[in-house]
Amino acid sequence: MKQGRQKMMKNNIINSKDLIELCLLFFIVYLILSFFKILNFFSFLLSIGFFYSWKFIIKFIIFHNKKVQIEENEVDLLDWIDTTESAEFFAKLLNKNMTFFLNGEWGAGKTEYLKQVEKITKTNNKQNFVYLNLWNVTDERTVINIAFSDLHPVINFLFKFLIIFSVVISILITPAINLNLSEFFVRYIDKGLFNNWIVPLASLIALFAAVWQFFKYKTDNIYYKFFKTSISAYFLKNKVLIIDDFDRISQLNQEGAYKLFNCLNGKLPIIFVGEYDKIKHEEDKYLQKIINQKIELPYSLYPDNIWNEYFIKLGKQLSIRISPSFVSLFIEEKRNLRERKMFHYYVTQELEVRGKRDYVQIEQQLVIIFLYLFYPSEYKRLV
C-alpha cells in the first residue's frame, strides 16, 4: 500500500509539473499575442503548436548530439580502424556514374567502411549517399516507389501533399460539409483567383486521384518514366545510391532492384552491398553483366588484422601479455568486426564497469567472455 501511494504521488507530481508547464506556456502565449494585438483563437492555437514544435526540435537536437557523442566514445574505445587510403581510392571512383559491388560477409565492417567513404565523398566530391535498405522494408511499397521517395524526397512530398490538399479542399467546400472555408481563404487570396482557378484545379486533381485509385492503376510506370527524364538526372547529379544488404533481400525485391538499375544506369553511381557468393541471381550471371567493378574490403578489416591489433592495444591498456594461442582462436574462426565489437563491449562491462579488473585473472576472464559469446553450451557447463 505504501509503495502504491508513493507511486501515485510520483505520478501526480509528474502530471502536476506537466500541467504547470502547459499553463505557463498558455500565459506566455497570451501575453505575446496581447502585446501584438492579434489575440484570437486561431492565432492562439497556431502559437501553441509553434512553441511545441520548437520544444520537440530542441529535444531532438539534444538527443542527437548525445547519440553522436556516445558513438564517438565507442569509436575511441574500440580504437577505430583506419581505412582512409582505401576509402579515398573508392571515393575517386565515384566521380564516374558507374556501378560497383562492395563485397564482404555479414558483420565484416562494410557499414563502417562506407561511412568513411561517405565522409571523404561529401568533402571532396560534394556527393550525398542515399541508402536504399530493402531488407528492413515493413510496408507493401514496390522498390521503385521506395527509391523515388528516397532519391527525390522533396518532389515526392510535394506530389503527395498536392493530392491530399486537393482532396481535402474539394471535400470541405462542398455544400454537404459547409465550414465557410471559402470565406477564410478569401481573406488572404483574391476571390476570383480562388473561385476560378484554385477550386476547379483542386477538384480536378482530387477527381483524378479518385479515378486512379478506383481503377487501381499502378504508379510505378510514372516513377519509371520520371527517372528517365533529364529533370531526374539533374536532381541525381550529386547523389550516390547505396543498395544495402542486397544478398539478404527477397528475390522479388532483387528483381525490383534490377529494374530500378535499368532506369538509373549511367545517371548516378550505384553501389550494391552484400556478400557476392550468396546472391540468388548469380546463376544467370545478370549481376556480373551490370557491375562495372567489384570492390573488396581493405585488408585492415580482415580478421587476422583486426584481432592482432586489438589484443596488442588491449594488452598495453591492461598491462598484461595475452597468449598468442588465445588470439589465434579469433583469427582461425574468422571472427569479424561486429563480433569484435561485441567482445570488447563485454570486456569493458566486466573489467571496468563491474570493477573486476583488479580481482580476477584477466586472461581467464577473457576466455569466459569468449565462451559466453561464441560457445554458449560450453559456457553453461562451466557455470
C-alpha positions in Angstrom: 0.0 0.0 0.0 2.8 2.4 1.0 4.6 1.7 -2.3 1.4 2.2 -4.2 0.9 5.6 -2.6 4.4 6.6 -3.3 4.0 5.6 -6.9 0.7 7.5 -7.2 2.4 10.6 -5.6 5.2 10.3 -8.0 2.8 10.1 -11.0 0.8 13.1 -9.6 4.0 15.2 -9.2 4.9 14.4 -12.8 1.4 15.3 -14.0 1.4 18.5 -12.0 4.7 19.5 -13.4 3.4 19.0 -17.0 0.3 20.9 -16.1 2.3 23.8 -14.7 4.4 23.9 -17.8 1.3 23.9 -20.0 -0.3 26.7 -18.0 2.9 28.7 -18.1 3.1 28.3 -21.9 -0.5 29.4 -22.3 0.2 32.5 -20.2 3.3 33.4 -22.2 1.5 33.0 -25.5 -1.4 35.1 -24.2 1.0 37.9 -23.2 2.8 37.8 -26.6 -0.4 37.9 -28.6 -1.9 40.6 -26.5 1.2 42.7 -27.0 1.0 42.4 -30.7 -2.9 42.8 -30.6 -3.5 39.6 -32.6 -5.3 37.7 -29.9 -7.8 35.2 -31.4 -8.5 31.5 -31.1 -6.7 30.6 -34.4 -3.6 32.6 -33.6 -3.6 31.1 -30.1 -3.6 27.5 -31.3 -1.1 28.3 -34.0 1.3 29.8 -31.5 0.9 26.8 -29.1 1.7 24.5 -32.0 4.7 26.6 -32.9 6.2 26.5 -29.4 5.6 22.8 -29.0 7.3 22.3 -32.4 10.4 24.2 -31.2 10.4 22.2 -28.0 10.4 19.0 -29.9 13.2 20.3 -32.2 15.4 21.3 -29.3 14.9 18.0 -27.5 15.7 16.1 -30.8 18.9 18.1 -31.2 20.0 17.4 -27.6 19.2 13.7 -28.2 21.0 13.6 -31.5 24.1 15.3 -30.0 24.2 12.8 -27.1 23.9 9.9 -29.5 26.8 11.2 -31.7 28.9 11.7 -28.5 28.2 8.1 -27.4 29.2 6.8 -30.9 32.4 8.9 -30.8 33.3 7.5 -27.4 32.6 4.0 -28.7 34.9 4.6 -31.6 37.7 5.8 -29.2 37.3 2.7 -27.0 37.4 0.3 -30.0 40.5 2.0 -31.4 38.9 3.0 -34.8 40.5 1.1 -37.7 42.0 3.4 -40.3 40.7 2.7 -43.8 41.4 6.2 -45.2 43.7 5.2 -48.0 41.3 2.6 -49.4 38.3 4.9 -48.9 40.0 7.7 -50.8 40.6 5.4 -53.7 36.9 4.3 -53.7 35.7 7.9 -53.4 37.6 8.8 -56.6 35.9 6.0 -58.5 32.5 7.6 -57.5 33.3 10.6 -59.7 32.0 8.5 -62.6 28.5 7.2 -62.9 29.5 3.5 -62.7 28.0 0.5 -60.9 30.0 -1.1 -58.0 29.6 -4.1 -55.8 31.1 -3.8 -52.3 31.8 -7.4 -51.3 32.0 -8.6 -47.7 30.3 -11.1 -45.4 27.8 -10.1 -42.7 29.5 -8.1 -39.9 32.8 -7.7 -41.7 32.8 -3.9 -41.5 31.1 -2.8 -44.7 28.9 -0.2 -43.0 31.9 1.4 -41.2 33.9 1.4 -44.4 31.1 3.1 -46.3 30.8 5.7 -43.6 34.5 6.5 -44.1 33.9 6.7 -47.9 30.9 8.9 -47.4 32.8 11.4 -45.3 35.5 11.7 -48.0 32.9 11.9 -50.8 31.0 14.7 -49.1 34.2 16.7 -48.7 35.9 16.1 -52.0 33.1 15.2 -54.4 30.2 17.1 -52.8 28.1 14.0 -53.1 25.4 12.7 -50.8 24.8 9.0 -50.1 21.3 7.7 -50.3 20.7 4.3 -48.6 18.1 2.0 -50.1 17.5 -0.6 -47.4 15.2 -3.2 -48.9 15.9 -5.8 -46.3 14.0 -3.9 -43.5 11.0 -2.9 -45.6 7.9 -3.2 -43.5 5.2 -1.9 -46.0 4.0 -3.1 -49.3 5.6 -0.4 -51.5 7.5 -1.5 -54.5 11.2 -1.0 -54.9 10.7 1.8 -57.5 8.3 3.6 -55.1 10.8 3.4 -52.2 13.6 4.5 -54.4 11.7 7.5 -55.7 10.8 8.7 -52.1 14.5 8.4 -51.1 16.1 9.9 -54.2 13.5 12.7 -54.7 12.1 13.4 -51.2 11.0 16.9 -52.0 9.2 16.1 -55.2 7.6 13.1 -53.6 6.4 15.2 -50.6 5.0 17.9 -52.8 3.3 15.4 -55.1 1.5 13.7 -52.2 0.8 16.9 -50.4 -0.8 18.4 -53.6 -3.1 15.4 -53.9 -4.1 15.3 -50.2 -4.6 19.0 -50.1 -6.8 18.9 -53.3 -8.9 16.1 -51.9 -9.4 17.9 -48.5 -10.3 21.2 -50.2 -12.7 19.6 -52.6 -14.5 17.9 -49.7 -14.6 20.9 -47.4 -16.1 23.3 -50.0 -19.0 21.0 -50.8 -22.5 22.1 -49.6 -22.7 18.9 -47.5 -19.8 19.9 -45.4 -20.0 23.7 -45.3 -17.4 25.1 -43.0 -17.3 28.5 -44.7 -13.8 27.6 -45.8 -14.1 29.8 -48.9 -14.6 32.9 -46.7 -11.5 32.0 -44.7 -9.3 31.8 -47.9 -10.9 34.9 -49.5 -9.4 37.0 -46.6 -5.9 36.2 -47.8 -6.4 35.3 -51.5 -8.2 37.1 -54.3 -11.8 35.9 -54.6 -11.7 35.5 -58.4 -8.4 33.5 -58.2 -9.8 31.2 -55.5 -13.2 30.5 -57.2 -12.0 30.4 -60.9 -8.7 28.7 -60.5 -7.9 27.1 -57.1 -11.2 25.4 -56.6 -11.5 23.9 -60.1 -7.9 22.8 -60.1 -8.2 21.2 -56.7 -11.4 19.4 -57.7 -9.8 18.2 -60.9 -6.8 16.8 -59.1 -9.0 15.2 -56.5 -11.2 13.6 -59.2 -8.1 12.3 -61.0 -6.7 10.8 -57.8 -10.1 9.1 -57.0 -10.4 7.7 -60.6 -6.8 6.5 -60.4 -7.4 4.7 -57.1 -10.8 3.3 -58.3 -9.2 1.6 -61.3 -6.2 0.6 -59.2 -3.6 1.9 -61.7 0.0 1.3 -60.6 2.1 4.4 -60.1 5.3 2.5 -60.9 5.1 3.5 -64.6 5.1 7.1 -63.6 8.2 6.7 -61.5 10.0 4.7 -64.2 9.2 7.4 -66.8 10.3 10.2 -64.4 13.6 8.5 -63.6 14.4 8.5 -67.3 13.8 12.3 -67.7 16.5 14.9 -67.8 14.9 16.6 -64.7 15.5 13.5 -62.7 19.1 13.2 -63.9 19.7 16.9 -62.8 18.5 16.2 -59.3 20.6 13.0 -59.1 23.8 14.5 -60.2 25.3 14.9 -56.7 23.9 11.6 -55.2 25.3 8.1 -54.8 22.7 5.3 -54.4 23.6 2.5 -51.9 21.5 -0.7 -52.2 22.4 -2.2 -48.8 22.2 -5.9 -47.8 21.5 -6.9 -51.3 22.3 -10.6 -50.6 19.7 -10.7 -47.8 16.7 -9.2 -49.6 13.9 -11.3 -51.1 14.1 -12.5 -54.7 11.1 -10.2 -55.6 13.0 -7.1 -54.3 16.2 -8.2 -56.0 14.2 -8.3 -59.3 12.8 -4.8 -58.5 16.3 -3.5 -57.8 17.4 -4.8 -61.2 14.5 -2.9 -62.9 15.5 0.2 -60.9 19.0 -0.2 -62.1 17.8 -0.2 -65.8 16.3 3.2 -65.1 19.2 4.8 -63.2 22.1 3.2 -65.1 24.5 6.0 -66.1 22.7 8.7 -64.2 24.5 8.3 -60.8 27.0 6.0 -59.1 25.3 2.9 -57.7 26.8 0.6 -55.1 25.4 -2.8 -54.4 26.4 -4.0 -50.9 26.5 -7.6 -49.7 28.2 -11.0 -49.9 28.6 -11.7 -53.6 28.5 -15.5 -53.4 25.1 -15.6 -51.7 23.2 -13.7 -54.3 20.5 -15.8 -55.8 20.7 -14.3 -59.3 24.3 -15.1 -59.7 23.2 -18.3 -61.6 22.1 -16.3 -64.6 25.2 -14.1 -64.4 23.0 -11.0 -64.7 24.7 -9.3 -61.8 28.1 -9.8 -63.4 26.8 -8.0 -66.5 25.7 -4.9 -64.8 28.6 -4.5 -62.3 31.5 -2.4 -63.6 33.8 -3.1 -60.7 33.7 -5.3 -57.6 35.3 -3.7 -54.5 36.7 -5.8 -51.8 37.0 -4.6 -48.2 40.5 -3.3 -47.3 43.0 -5.7 -45.6 42.8 -3.7 -42.4 39.3 -5.1 -41.8 40.3 -8.7 -42.2 40.2 -11.0 -39.1 44.0 -11.5 -38.8 44.5 -7.8 -38.7 41.6 -6.5 -36.5 42.3 -9.1 -33.8 46.1 -8.8 -33.7 45.9 -5.0 -33.4 43.0 -5.2 -30.9 44.8 -7.6 -28.4 48.1 -5.7 -28.7 46.3 -2.5 -27.6 44.2 -4.3 -25.0 47.3 -5.9 -23.5 49.0 -2.4 -23.2 45.9 -1.0 -21.6 45.6 -3.8 -19.1 49.4 -4.2 -18.6 49.4 -7.9 -19.4 50.6 -10.2 -22.2 47.8 -12.0 -23.9 48.6 -15.5 -25.1 49.1 -15.8 -28.9 47.2 -19.1 -28.9 44.2 -17.3 -27.5 44.4 -14.6 -30.2 44.7 -17.2 -32.9 41.3 -18.7 -31.9 39.6 -15.5 -33.1 41.6 -15.4 -36.4 41.2 -19.1 -37.2 37.4 -18.9 -36.6 37.4 -15.7 -38.8 35.6 -13.7 -36.2 34.6 -10.4 -37.8 34.4 -6.7 -36.8 30.9 -7.0 -35.5 31.9 -9.8 -33.2 34.9 -7.8 -32.1 32.6 -5.0 -31.0 30.5 -7.5 -29.0 33.6 -9.0 -27.4 35.0 -5.6 -26.5 31.7 -4.5 -25.0 31.7 -7.4 -22.6 35.3 -6.9 -21.8 34.6 -3.3 -20.8 31.5 -4.3 -18.8 33.2 -7.0 -16.8 36.6 -5.4 -16.2 35.8 -1.7 -16.0 32.0 -1.2 -15.3 31.7 -4.1 -12.8 35.2 -3.4 -11.4 36.7 -6.9 -11.8 40.0 -5.7 -13.3 42.0 -6.0 -10.0 40.2 -9.1 -8.6 40.3 -11.7 -11.4 42.8 -13.4 -13.7 42.3 -11.2 -16.8 43.1 -13.8 -19.4 40.8 -16.3 -17.7 38.0 -13.6 -17.8 38.7 -13.1 -21.5 38.3 -16.8 -22.1 35.0 -16.9 -20.2 33.7 -14.0 -22.3 34.8 -15.8 -25.5 32.9 -18.9 -24.4 29.8 -16.9 -23.4 29.6 -15.2 -26.8 30.6 -17.9 -29.2 30.1 -21.2 -27.4 27.1 -20.8 -25.0 26.7 -24.5 -24.5 30.3 -24.8 -23.2 29.8 -21.8 -21.1 26.8 -23.3 -19.4 28.9 -26.3 -18.4 31.3 -24.0 -16.5 28.5 -22.1 -14.7 
